[in-house]
Amino acid sequence: MKKHIPNAITCLNLFSGCLALYFAFKGELVITAYLVGLAAVFDFLDGMVARLIGAYSEIGKQLDSLADVVSFGVVPGAILFILLQRADASFFGIPAESFAFFGFLVTIFSALRLAKFNIDTRQTDSFIGLPTPACTLLVASLPLILETTDGLLAYEIILNPVVLVTLTVILSYLLVAELPLFALKFKNFTWQDNAIRFVFLGLSVLLVVLLQYAAIPFIILLYVLLSVIKRASPTA
């Protein structure tokens, strides 16, 4: 029974993603965002539990990727699709809703990223390209920012079709880019071995306190920037 525990948690990730997709197409993007967060928790727990009880399996590895395709591939594409439909402006003279299906570009590149991850032996202790949960959390933060931010500025930025299309292209590129990114895996808790992780976590907490949901895009940007700095300075 022990070996099936991580797979059961992975299935909860998948179920959360299915629910998120259901609410997304009902237009309930805030509920969708919370379910994405729940899926991310289960995605973190299945790997942690597998390491704790030594229950690794090939089927678990494949199931994890299949669940992630839904929760962190189809769902962010659906969110971008709906946000583009809601955009009131035009994109180079063409109604934004005509570009709505462009949001699913993130879905395609998420699937490519997950397929690469399964066969790439370089990604045991770090990542090559933006992890799909990080990409999805950024996308899912957009409706939360719209819901919790007063004023028109957030609407003018987030529901701007140029911003949404540009964000879709950038995220799609980062998912498959040959860009080394550190993983939040602690083999020990010494400063020397984990300085970049401690800095990232500390700054992330500060951003959340100051900006709440609006902090999430900045946290993902911080993650990429710190990874680039770490790559440039191997001792960091």
C-alpha positions as CSV (number, residue, x, y, z in Angstrom):
1,M,0.0,0.0,0.0
2,K,2.9,2.3,0.8
3,K,4.0,2.6,-2.8
4,H,0.6,3.9,-3.9
5,I,0.5,6.8,-1.5
6,P,2.4,9.3,-3.7
7,N,0.3,8.2,-6.8
8,A,-2.9,8.9,-4.8
9,I,-1.6,12.4,-4.0
10,T,-0.8,12.9,-7.7
11,C,-4.3,11.9,-8.5
12,L,-5.5,14.7,-6.1
13,N,-3.4,17.1,-8.2
14,L,-5.1,15.9,-11.3
15,F,-8.6,16.1,-9.7
16,S,-7.8,19.7,-8.6
17,G,-6.8,20.5,-12.1
18,C,-10.0,19.0,-13.5
19,L,-12.1,21.1,-11.1
20,A,-10.1,24.2,-12.0
21,L,-10.8,23.6,-15.6
22,Y,-14.5,23.2,-14.9
23,F,-14.7,26.5,-13.0
24,A,-12.5,28.3,-15.6
25,F,-15.0,27.6,-18.4
26,K,-17.9,28.7,-16.1
27,G,-16.0,32.0,-15.9
28,E,-15.2,31.6,-12.2
29,L,-11.5,32.4,-12.5
30,V,-11.0,33.2,-8.8
31,I,-12.1,29.7,-7.8
32,T,-9.9,28.4,-10.6
33,A,-6.9,30.2,-9.2
34,Y,-7.4,28.7,-5.7
35,L,-7.8,25.2,-7.2
36,V,-4.5,25.8,-9.1
37,G,-2.9,26.6,-5.7
38,L,-4.3,23.4,-4.3
39,A,-3.0,21.4,-7.2
40,A,0.5,22.9,-6.7
41,V,0.4,21.8,-3.0
42,F,-0.4,18.2,-4.1
43,D,2.3,18.4,-6.8
44,F,4.8,19.3,-4.1
45,L,3.6,16.7,-1.6
46,D,3.7,13.7,-3.9
47,G,7.4,14.2,-4.6
48,M,8.2,14.9,-0.9
49,V,6.2,11.9,0.3
50,A,7.8,9.7,-2.4
51,R,11.3,10.7,-1.1
52,L,10.3,10.2,2.5
53,I,9.0,6.7,2.2
54,G,11.2,5.6,-0.8
55,A,8.3,4.9,-3.1
56,Y,9.7,5.9,-6.4
57,S,8.2,4.2,-9.5
58,E,8.2,4.7,-13.3
59,I,4.4,4.8,-13.3
60,G,4.5,7.5,-10.7
61,K,6.9,9.6,-12.8
62,Q,4.6,9.3,-15.9
63,L,1.4,9.9,-13.9
64,D,2.9,13.0,-12.4
65,S,3.6,14.4,-15.8
66,L,0.1,13.5,-17.1
67,A,-1.5,15.2,-14.1
68,D,0.7,18.3,-14.6
69,V,-0.3,18.5,-18.3
70,V,-3.9,19.1,-17.0
71,S,-3.3,21.2,-13.9
72,F,-0.3,23.2,-15.2
73,G,-0.8,23.0,-18.9
74,V,-4.5,23.0,-20.0
75,V,-5.7,25.2,-17.0
76,P,-3.3,28.2,-17.6
77,G,-4.2,28.0,-21.3
78,A,-7.8,28.2,-20.4
79,I,-7.3,31.1,-18.1
80,L,-5.4,33.1,-20.8
81,F,-8.1,32.1,-23.3
82,I,-10.9,33.5,-21.1
83,L,-8.9,36.7,-20.2
84,L,-8.3,37.4,-23.9
85,Q,-12.0,36.9,-24.5
86,R,-12.8,39.5,-21.8
87,A,-10.3,42.0,-23.2
88,D,-12.2,45.0,-24.5
89,A,-9.5,46.4,-26.7
90,S,-8.3,45.3,-30.1
91,F,-5.0,43.8,-31.1
92,F,-3.6,45.7,-34.1
93,G,-7.1,46.4,-35.2
94,I,-8.4,42.9,-34.7
95,P,-10.8,42.1,-31.8
96,A,-8.9,40.6,-28.9
97,E,-11.4,37.7,-28.7
98,S,-10.2,36.6,-32.1
99,F,-6.8,35.9,-30.5
100,A,-8.3,34.0,-27.5
101,F,-7.2,30.6,-28.7
102,F,-3.6,31.9,-28.8
103,G,-3.7,31.5,-25.0
104,F,-3.4,27.7,-25.5
105,L,0.1,28.2,-26.8
106,V,1.1,27.9,-23.1
107,T,-0.6,24.5,-23.0
108,I,1.4,23.2,-26.0
109,F,4.7,24.4,-24.6
110,S,3.9,23.1,-21.2
111,A,3.4,19.6,-22.7
112,L,6.7,20.0,-24.5
113,R,8.4,21.1,-21.3
114,L,7.0,18.1,-19.3
115,A,8.0,15.6,-22.1
116,K,11.6,17.0,-22.1
117,F,11.7,16.8,-18.3
118,N,11.0,13.1,-18.3
119,I,13.9,12.3,-20.5
120,D,16.4,15.0,-19.5
121,T,18.9,13.6,-17.0
122,R,20.3,17.1,-16.3
123,Q,17.2,18.0,-14.3
124,T,17.6,15.9,-11.2
125,D,18.7,18.7,-8.8
126,S,17.7,21.7,-10.8
127,F,15.5,22.7,-13.8
128,I,16.2,23.6,-17.4
129,G,13.4,26.0,-18.3
130,L,10.6,27.4,-16.2
131,P,8.7,24.7,-14.3
132,T,5.1,24.4,-15.3
133,P,3.7,25.1,-11.8
134,A,5.6,28.4,-11.6
135,C,4.2,29.4,-15.0
136,T,0.7,28.4,-14.0
137,L,0.9,30.2,-10.6
138,L,1.8,33.4,-12.5
139,V,-1.1,33.0,-14.9
140,A,-3.5,32.1,-12.1
141,S,-2.5,35.2,-10.1
142,L,-4.0,37.5,-12.8
143,P,-7.7,37.0,-12.0
144,L,-6.8,37.2,-8.3
145,I,-5.1,40.6,-8.9
146,L,-8.1,41.8,-10.8
147,E,-10.4,40.7,-8.0
148,T,-8.5,42.3,-5.1
149,T,-7.0,45.4,-6.7
150,D,-9.0,48.7,-6.7
151,G,-8.8,51.0,-9.6
152,L,-8.7,50.7,-13.4
153,L,-4.9,50.3,-13.7
154,A,-4.9,46.5,-13.1
155,Y,-7.7,46.1,-15.6
156,E,-6.0,48.2,-18.2
157,I,-2.8,46.2,-17.8
158,I,-4.1,42.6,-17.3
159,L,-6.9,42.8,-19.8
160,N,-4.8,44.5,-22.4
161,P,-4.5,42.1,-25.3
162,V,-1.0,43.2,-26.2
163,V,0.1,42.4,-22.6
164,L,-1.7,39.0,-22.6
165,V,-0.3,37.9,-26.0
166,T,3.2,39.1,-25.1
167,L,3.0,37.3,-21.7
168,T,1.8,34.1,-23.5
169,V,4.8,34.2,-25.9
170,I,7.3,34.9,-23.1
171,L,6.0,32.1,-20.8
172,S,5.9,29.7,-23.8
173,Y,9.6,30.5,-24.5
174,L,10.7,30.2,-20.9
175,L,9.1,26.8,-20.5
176,V,11.4,25.2,-23.1
177,A,14.4,27.6,-22.9
178,E,17.8,26.2,-22.2
179,L,17.9,28.3,-19.0
180,P,19.2,26.6,-15.8
181,L,17.0,27.4,-12.8
182,F,17.6,26.4,-9.2
183,A,15.2,24.0,-7.4
184,L,13.9,24.6,-3.9
185,K,15.4,21.3,-2.7
186,F,17.4,21.5,0.5
187,K,19.9,18.7,1.0
188,N,21.0,20.6,4.2
189,F,20.3,24.0,5.7
190,T,23.7,25.7,5.6
191,W,24.0,29.2,4.2
192,Q,26.9,28.2,2.0
193,D,24.9,25.6,0.1
194,N,21.6,27.4,0.0
195,A,22.3,31.1,0.0
196,I,20.3,31.6,-3.3
197,R,17.3,29.7,-1.9
198,F,17.3,31.6,1.4
199,V,17.5,35.0,-0.4
200,F,14.7,33.9,-2.7
201,L,12.4,32.8,0.1
202,G,13.1,35.9,2.2
203,L,12.4,38.3,-0.6
204,S,9.3,36.3,-1.7
205,V,7.8,36.6,1.8
206,L,8.6,40.3,1.8
207,L,6.9,40.8,-1.6
208,V,3.8,38.9,-0.4
209,V,3.5,41.0,2.7
210,L,3.8,44.2,0.6
211,L,1.8,43.3,-2.5
212,Q,-0.3,40.2,-1.6
213,Y,-1.5,38.5,-4.8
214,A,0.3,41.1,-7.0
215,A,3.5,39.7,-5.6
216,I,3.3,36.4,-7.5
217,P,4.4,37.7,-11.0
218,F,7.3,39.6,-9.3
219,I,8.3,36.4,-7.4
220,I,8.4,34.4,-10.6
221,L,10.5,37.1,-12.2
222,L,12.8,37.2,-9.1
223,Y,13.2,33.4,-9.4
224,V,14.4,33.7,-13.0
225,L,16.7,36.6,-12.3
226,L,18.3,34.9,-9.2
227,S,18.8,31.8,-11.3
228,V,20.6,33.9,-14.0
229,I,22.7,35.5,-11.3
230,K,23.6,32.1,-9.8
231,R,24.5,30.8,-13.2
232,A,26.8,33.8,-13.8
233,S,28.3,33.3,-10.3
234,P,28.8,29.6,-9.6
235,T,29.8,30.2,-6.0
236,A,26.5,32.0,-5.3
